[in-house]
């Protein structure tokens, strides 16, 4: 039997997306939680595996390392197609799935990367850090409002078909600007997040990350 996937995670972080994906895919994995204070390029745990020191970081059964949540989700989808984490090649929804998967990772997620710890990027300049936090928060809200208008079907982002996009939206809805903002300004995304949260696999991951 192959060894399990080793997922380096942090409570409440983007690693929850991979936890849900692996659970739905039925892939054997172990979570190795890292304290948030130990996340980053100086991390003694993460840096030897991932120079950015980010979570999620995954060690595959063959010992190789896989980073970036989108890449990990696509890997899980390829190894467990029955889980339907992603539309398969040839599915007419595949292009939309890939577009919005990359959008969430390349456009939305960096607003947290730079806004969560803004002092890191402006050499201790607190006024500039405050401006960076405000500007990245405002940009995220603009992106999410726009994304909400792209939801034209229900109950999931791609319509009747659940996908990993819905797990991303659930996770992001737990972060700034928060559920109340989503309910008022992005009601379609809010409904998707609540529907995803009701799934047993998502609920279990949510509970573990709150413990």
LINJO-V821733 format. One record per residue. SS is DSSP state (A for helix, B for strand, O for the rest). NEAR is the number of other ideal C-beta (glycine too) atoms within 8 Angstrom. D_LAST is the distance of its C-alpha to the last C-alpha in whole Angstrom. Layout:
ss: <SS SS>
near: <NEAR NEAR>
d_last: <D_LAST D_LAST>
This chain:
ss: <O O O O B B B B B O O O O O A A A A A A A A A A A O O O B B B B B O O A A A O O O O O O O O O O O O O O O O O O B B B O O O O O B B B O A A A A A A A A A A A O A A A O O O O O O O O O O A A A A A A A A A A A A A A A A A A A A A A O O A A A A O O O O A A A A A A A A A A A A A A A A A A A A A A A A O O O O O O B O O B O O O O A A A A A A A A A A O O O O O A A A A A A A O A A A A A A A A A A A O O A A A A A A A A A A A O>
near: <2 5 5 9 12 10 15 15 15 11 8 7 11 10 14 13 14 16 15 12 16 12 10 11 12 6 10 5 10 7 9 9 7 13 7 8 4 10 13 8 7 6 11 7 10 16 11 5 9 11 5 6 11 10 12 15 13 13 11 9 7 4 5 6 9 11 11 7 11 10 9 14 15 10 9 16 14 7 7 12 7 4 11 9 12 12 11 7 4 4 7 5 11 12 7 8 13 8 8 12 15 9 10 14 11 7 9 13 10 8 13 12 7 10 12 6 5 14 9 5 8 10 3 6 8 7 6 9 13 9 8 13 10 8 8 13 12 8 9 14 11 8 11 14 10 8 13 12 6 7 11 3 7 7 6 14 10 13 8 6 9 7 14 12 13 14 12 11 14 13 11 11 12 7 7 7 7 8 9 6 10 15 8 6 10 11 10 9 14 12 10 15 15 8 11 13 10 7 8 5 9 13 10 9 12 10 8 9 10 7 4>
d_last: <31 29 26 23 22 20 18 17 14 12 9 10 13 16 15 13 17 18 15 16 20 20 18 21 23 23 23 21 19 17 14 14 12 14 13 15 18 19 19 23 26 26 23 24 22 22 26 28 26 26 28 27 23 21 18 19 21 22 24 26 27 31 29 30 27 26 25 25 23 26 27 24 24 28 28 26 28 31 30 28 31 30 27 28 26 29 33 35 38 41 39 40 36 36 37 35 32 33 34 31 28 30 31 27 27 30 30 27 24 27 27 23 24 27 26 22 24 28 29 29 31 34 34 33 35 33 35 35 31 31 33 31 28 30 32 29 27 31 31 28 29 32 31 28 31 34 31 31 35 34 33 36 34 32 29 28 29 32 33 32 31 27 26 24 25 23 20 21 21 18 16 19 19 15 17 20 22 20 20 23 25 24 25 29 30 28 28 29 26 24 25 24 20 20 22 20 16 18 18 17 16 14 12 11 10 9 6 5 6 4 0>
